[in-house]
Amino acid sequence: MKKVTIQDVAKELNLSRNTVAKALNNSDTVSYETRYVVIEKAYEMGYSKLSPVVLNEFKLRNKVDETKTIVVLTRREISVFWNSIIMGISDELNKYGCKLQFNFISEQDESSLTMPLDLQADVDGIIILSVFSHEYVKEIVKRNIPIVFLDGPSNLECFSEYGDVIVCEGYNSVRKITNSLIDQGMKRIGFIGDATYCKTICDRYAGYISALHYAGIKVDESIIANYHPEHKFYKTEEVEFALSNFPTMPEAIVCANDDIALDVIRCLKARGLSVPQDVAVTGYDNVESMAQVEPFLTTVRVGNQRLGKRLVQQLIWRIQNPQFPMEVIFVGVEVIFRNSSNKNMK
């Protein structure tokens, strides 16, 4: 069987060899429609030198490959919280008949801009669960594969052009929690959480500040730990350090997530302080295992399996509609008030 050449494709389409060559190289000097027609014809004729990027673009528009391969990228931060999101992703991908490939990205991979081997194969979409560096994300984007991010950096505006972003609502929910503390007469309300790390924690901090401003309470920077520690307050020592730097203990502490809140409660108890009588404490995430053991912490329910499914639904839509502008989507949450924030508890 004769090997198909660029000249053969050009002759079939009545185009110049130069135009076809540029189209097959995905050159912007050729219109998108012409590129698509050339790629389609080359694919039909069995042209063997189509690059993975060009071939992927053709498959996305024409849905040639019914079994799609979806790659999930994340750091090694797996816990019950992340497991339930991954379960939601897996269940939803099964509904669409997609194949899931899961990749852990190490700090060394990220700093050296080393891509997972799976991205060198035929991939239809990527779900990114962790907030990676701008440089690492740009390397991923070069693959020209549809991407959906769970959350992003606090300055999301310069990041969302790379793909769709799903963000859990944080501003209104934490504002509601902070208002409930204020309504009980509390004024010295602290905050612990790395507001520089990601969009949703930045929003949670903004909701906390907004509630204070609306109530006419002066923001006390001495009882706020919103800076960037090495482990983003996921280490007990970092939470202890933040509390130790508070000149006096607040009446309440709003925490960016449940992990921080539970460390705060442990540290307070070690100092002989009770929650909520001495210090009220709130979290965010409603980590299911913690709620089952001790339904005590005021928090925000995200619905992690539902969140995982929503990531897949957006990615499938993006694969089928690559021409639409990128979107930032806020997922609704539910505030759950429990005893840890109720100082009137008997």
N, C-alpha and C positions, 0 to 999 in steps of 0.2 A: 504494500500500500504506500502510495506516494506521500512524503512528508509535506504537511501544509505549511506554506510560507506566508510572510507578510504580503508579498505580491499577489498570492492567490486570494487572500482576503480582500485586498484592494480591488482586484479585478471583479470579484463577486459583487462588491458594493458600488463599483464605478467611482471609486475615490482614488486620490493619489497615494502612492506608497508612503510618502512622507507624512500625510495626514493620519493614515492607519498606524504607522509606527508611533507617532505622538500619542494617539488615542490609547494604544496598548501600554504605553508608559504612564498613562493617567495624567498627561500634561494638561495644565489649565489653559493652554493656548488653543485647545480644541473644546468646543462646546460640550456640555454635559450630555445632551441628547445624542450628539455624534459619537462621543465616547461609548455611550451605552449601546448604540447600534453596532459599532465595531466590535465591542467585547462580546455581544450576543452572537454575532456572525462567526467570530473566531472560535467561540466555545462550540457552536453547532458544527463547525467544520473540523474540529479536533485539533486546533492549533495548540501545540504542546508547551509553549513558552509563556503562557499567561502567568504573571506574578501573583502571589497569594493575595496581595492588597487589591489588585484589579479583579481577580476572580471572586473575592469576597463581596465586592461591591455589586457584581453581576448577580451573585446568588441571593443577596439580600433583596434586590429589587424583583427578581424573577422567581424567588422561592424555589430554586432548583432542588436544593437539599432539604428534604422534609425533616430529617433528624438533625436538629441543631445541637451544637456543642456550646455550652455555657461555662465559662471559667469564673470561679469565685476567688478573689484575692483578699487576704486578711493577714494581720499580724498574729503572733502566737499569744492571743489573749483569750483563748477559749475558756468559757465558763458556762454555767447554766444559762446566763443571760444570752450569750452568743449562740449557744446550742439551739435554743428555741427559735431564733431567727433562721438559723441554717436549716432546721427542720421544715420551717415554712417555705424556704427557698426550694428544698428538695421535693416537697409534696407538690408544689405548684409546677415545677419543671416536669415532673412525672405526668401531670395532666396534659401538658403541651407536647409530651413525647420527646423531651430534650434530654441530652446527656450532660451530667454535671461533673466538672473537674474542679477539685478543690486544691488551692495552693496557699501554703504559709509563706509569708515574706519575712525574712530575717532583717535585723537592723543592718547587717553587713550587705545584704542584697540591695537594700534601699540606698545606702550610702554609696555603693559602687555602681548603682543603676543597672543591676543585673536583673534581667527579665526571666520569669519562669519559662521552662522549656515548653510548657503547654501553649504559650503564645506564639511559638514558631510553627505550630500545626494549624490545621484548618479550624478556626474558631469563629463562631457567629455572634457572640456577645460576651460582655464582661460585667460582673457585679463586684464592686469594690466596697468592702465592709469597714475598712480602717481609713483613717485620715493620713495619707502618705504625703511626703514632701512634694512641693510644686515640681521639682526637677524629675522626680520619679514618675509622677503622673504624666508629665509631658512625654516621657519615653514610652509609656503605655499608649498614649494617644497617637503616637506616630504609626501604630499598627492599623489605624483607620478602621477600628472595630467599634461598634456601638457599645457605649458604657453607661451604666447606671451606678451612681454613688449613693451609699448610705451616709448622709451627713457630708460635711466638707469643712474647710478652714473657716475661721471666724470672718475673714474678708471674702465671703463667698462670691462676690461680684466678679473678681478676676479669675475665678475658678470654674464657674458654671458653664462656660463656653465649651468645656471639654466633654460634657455629657449631661444627662439628666441627673438631678440630685433629689433624693427623698430625705426630708428633714422632719423629725418628730417635733411637734409644736412644743415650745418651751416658755415663751414669753408670758402668755395669758395664764397658763397653768400655775407657774411659780408666783406670778403676781397674785393670783387667787389665794395661794397658800400663805404668802406674806401678809396679805390683807386679813386673813383669819387670825394671824398672830397679833396684828395691830388691833383688831376688834376686841381682843381679850385684854387690851390695855398695855401690851408690850411695846416698848420704844427702842430698847437697845437690842437690836436684831443683827446678828452677824451673818457672814456668808463664807463658805469654803468650797472652792472649785476652780479649776484652771480655765478661766474665761478666754484665754488666748488660744486654747487648743482647737476647738471646733465650733461650728455655727450654733448647734443646739445648746451647748453650755453657755456660749456668749449670750444667747437669747434668754436663758434661764436667769443669768445674772442681771440682764437688762430688765426683766420682769420684776425681780427683787428690788432693784433701784427705783423703778417706776412706782411701785407700791409705797415706798418710803417717801418719795417726792410728793405723791398725791396726798398723803396723810400729813404733809408738812413736817416730817421727821428729818432732821439733818443727818446726812450720811456720815457715819463714823468709820473712817478708813482704818482705824486701829483695830477694829474687830472684823475686818474683811481680809480674806486670803484668796485673792483671785489671780495670783501670779502663776508662773509656769515652773513647777518643780520637775525634777527628772522623770518621775513616774506618775505625774499628773494626779497626785494625791491618792493613788491606788496602793501605796505603801503606808502601813500604820505609822511608821516613823515620821512621814511627811505630815500626816494629820496631827500627830503629837506636837511636832515643831510649830505648826500653825497655831494650835491652841496655846502653846507656851508663850507665843509672841503676843497674845491678846493681853493687854495690861490688866484688864478685869474681865471676868467671865460675862458674856452677854446673857440676856434673859432668854434668848432663843437663837438657834443657829440653823440657817437654811443651807442645806447641802446640795451640791450639784447632782449627786446620785446616791443610791442606797448604800453602795460600798463605803463611801465617805461617811454617810450618816451612821452606819453601824460601828465604824471605827471611832467616830466622835462619841457615841454612847458608851463604848468600852472605856475610852480614855476618861470620860466624865465619871464613870462609876469607880475607876481606879483612884480618882481624886476624892472620892466620897460624896460626889454630887449625884442626885437622882434626876431621872427624866420621866415626866416633864416638870416635876415640882420645882426643881432648881433651874433647869435649863430645858426648854422645849427644843425638839430636834425634828427636822423634816428631810425627806429624801426625794428621789425621782427614779423611776424604772419599774417599781413593783416587782422585784425579783421574786419569782414564784416560790422557789424553795424557802426563801426567808419568810415569806408571808404565811406559808403553811406551817412552819415551825413556831413562829411567834407573830401573830397578826397584830403588831404593835405600832409599826412605823407609818406615819403619814407620808404619802408618796404619790406618784403619778403612774397610772397604768398605761403602758404603751400598747400592749398586745403584740408580743414579739413574733409569734407565728404569722399573724396577720400582716405584720410589717414585712416579713420575709416574702410572703405571697405578693405583696404590693410591689416589691422590688422586681420580681419576675414579670408581673403584669406590665410594668412600665417598660422593661427591657424588650419584651415581645412586641409591644406597640412601637417602640423605637426602631426595632429591626424592620418592621413592616412599613414604617413611615420615616425614613431617614432624612427626608427633605424638610421636615418641620423644625422650627427653632427649638433650641434646648429649653428644658423646663426645670423650675424649682418647685417641688410639690411638698406641701406641709401636711403631715398625717395627724389627724385628730387624736387626742389623748383624754384620759379621765382622771381627775383628781380624787384621791381616796383619803379621807380624813380618818385618822385613827388616834389612839391615846397619846402617842409621843409628842403631839403638839397641843394637847388639851390640858392647860394648867388648872382648869376647873374640875378635873377628874377627882372623884372621891376615892 
